[in-house]
Structures are given as structure tokens and as C-alpha cells.
Amino acid sequence: MQRIDLDDLPPRLAQLLLGLEAGEEVLLVRGGAVEGRLTAGAPAPADAEAAPSDPERMGEIMEQFRSMIEDEF
């Protein structure tokens, strides 16, 4: 799968892509001919591990981080 970083795109194009509804299509046109299409999907669900809300779990993560930093230096 190809990946496009929205930060690398011109602001107007990035805003257009961010504003798409799920299932909405964007035509890629060159010289009046359709070169391709992009279909917007539903946003990916947030990963529960990415943002732990449990303070005890957050403490464990911070302890692991501190441990890695100490080992490195």
C-alpha cells in the first residue's frame, strides 16, 4: 500500500483530502483524462494501547521509558 503524508502536500490539497466523507471519491485528472480515483474510507479506530487512560498503566509505561533511557546513557 502506498502512503501519502498530508504534511508533504500543499495545504489546499491536504484540506480537501481531510474533508472527505467515508465513501466519497476524488478523481485524479491529467489533461482532461481520468488517471485514477481515490476513495475515502472510515477513519481507523484509535488504538487502546496508544493512549492509556489508566494512571497505573501510564506509570508502567513511563517507568519502562526511564529504564530504556538510563540503559542507553
C-alpha positions, -999 to +999 in steps of 0.1 A: +000+000+000+013+035-008+013+061+018+010+099+015+020+122+043-005+151+044+022+174+058+041+170+025+011+181+004+001+217-004-023+230+023-053+232-001-050+196-012-044+183+023-076+201+035-096+187+006-085+152+015-092+157+052-127+169+044-138+138+025-166+117+039-163+079+040-170+065+006-166+099-012-143+097-043-117+121-057-108+119-094-072+123-104-072+141-137-044+150-161-051+168-194-088+162-191-084+124-188-091+105-156-058+089-144-072+074-112-095+076-082-092+077-045-120+066-023-121+079+013-125+052+040-137+055+075-110+067+100-090+040+116-102+032+152-080+046+179-056+020+194-063+015+230-026+009+238-017+042+221-034+064+247-037+045+280-062+063+303-054+041+334-029+060+356-013+028+368-007+017+332+008+051+324+031+048+353+043+014+340+050+029+305+069+059+320+090+035+341+099+014+310+108+046+292+130+058+320+147+025+322+154+025+284+169+060+287+191+050+316+203+019+298+211+040+267+231+066+285 
